Amino acid sequence: MARLDGRQLVAALPAPEQAFVERLLRGAEAAGVVVWAVGGPVRDALLRRPVRDLDLLVEPEHAGEVERLAREAIGSDGELV
């Protein structure tokens, strides 16, 4: 089975998304929050297809903290979906 390093997945993203995810992950690590990449983007990276977005999963008790980190990371010009 193929292995995928998180850095490879982030590197497969378009540059603006890459910068956002890197900021988010740095903040999550500093807060002691574990973040998992899941779903179609992981599949696409494993199959060497273009990765256009990223689905992230956190433990429910950290959801509020990660949302705050995401809003900080994306800045006033971005939109969280």
N, C-alpha and C positions, 0 to 999 in steps of 0.2 A: 504494500500500500504506500502511496506517495505521502511524503511529509511536507508540511507547509509551515514555515517559520513566519511569525507575525510580521517581521520586518519585510519579508517578501510580499505579503499581502498589502501592506501599507504602500510599499514601493510600486505596486501595480496600479494604484489609484492615480487619477489625473492630479496634477500638481496642486491645485487649490484644495481639493479634498484631502490630499496627502498632508498638507500643512495643518489643516484643521484636526485631523485624526492624531497626528503627532502631538499637538498641543493638548488635546483631550487626554491622550494616554499618559503624558507626563503628569498632568494634574491628577489623574486617577491613581497613578503609582505613588505620588506624593501623599495622597489621602489614604493609601493602603487599600484601594478598591481594585478587585480583580475584574478585568473586562475580557470577554470572549467574543471573537468574531464567529458568526454563525450564518447559515443559510446559503443562498445562491451565490453571493460573492466569493465564499470559500470554495464552492464547487467550481466556479469559473476560473479562479486562480489555479486550482489543481489541474484543470483541463487546459490551462494556458490560454484562456479566453480573456478578452478585455474585462477589467473590473471597473465598473462605473460608479458604484456606491458601496456602502459597507453596512452590514447589519451587526449591531453590537448587543451583547447580553450582559447584564449585571445582576447580582443578587437583589431581590426586591427591596431589602432594607437600605440599599445604597442608591436607589433610583433617584431620589431627590438631589443627592450630592452630585451624581453624574449629570443630571440635567443642568444643574448650576454650572458645573465645569464645562459642559457643552456650550451653554450660552456665552460663557466667558471666552471660550476658544473660537467660536464662530464670529463673535463681534457684532457690531450693529448692522453690518451689511448683509449678513447671512440669514438663512431661514432653517429652523429645525423642523423636521417632518416626522 
